[in-house]
Every structure is written in C-alpha cells, then in structure tokens.
Amino acid sequence: MNIKQTVKELQWKANQLAAEAEKHREAARVLEALDQTTAVQAVAALNPQPPKGKRTMSAAARKRIAAAQRARWAKWHKARKAGKVVQFRRAA
C-alpha cells in the first residue's frame, strides 16, 4: 500500500464515521423530544414548518358543486314523485 491509498481509505472511513455519528445525534434528538412531549409534538419539534393556511375554494368551483347537488336533488325528487327508488353511487 502506498501513502496516497492509505490516506484515501482513512478519509473514506472518517466520512463513514461522521455520517454514522450524525445518525446517532439525530436519534438522540428524537428520543429527547419523545421524552419531553407527545409523539405528534416531537415530530413537529424536529420538523418545524409554518402552519398551512386554510384552503379556499373559488366561486366558480362552489357554483359547480352547488349545481351538481341541485341536479342530484332534482333527480331524486323527480324519481320520488314517480314512485321509484333511486340509489346513488358513492365515489370511491
């Protein structure tokens, strides 16, 4: 073995050990967080993210949904007046 190869091997091993040490530090942080809080709070503490905003729906989308619901009710009422039983399929 020459010196260059030995140095490369030592650097490679040092990188491996550093990566392993980081994994151990992360595991210790998780255990400390779990010890102090509940599991949900621990995950939130380890991954701080701003809370998501409230989802909004456009006026056009609300109109489409309302029109579809009115059509379903109209179909149901029409069938009811005719004495039929109407069954709607549920979305999967």
PyMOL commands that set and color helices and strands:
alter all, ss='L'
color gray80, all
select helices_A, chain A and resi 3-36+39-46+59-81
alter helices_A, ss='H'
color red, helices_A
deselect
rebuild
show_as cartoon
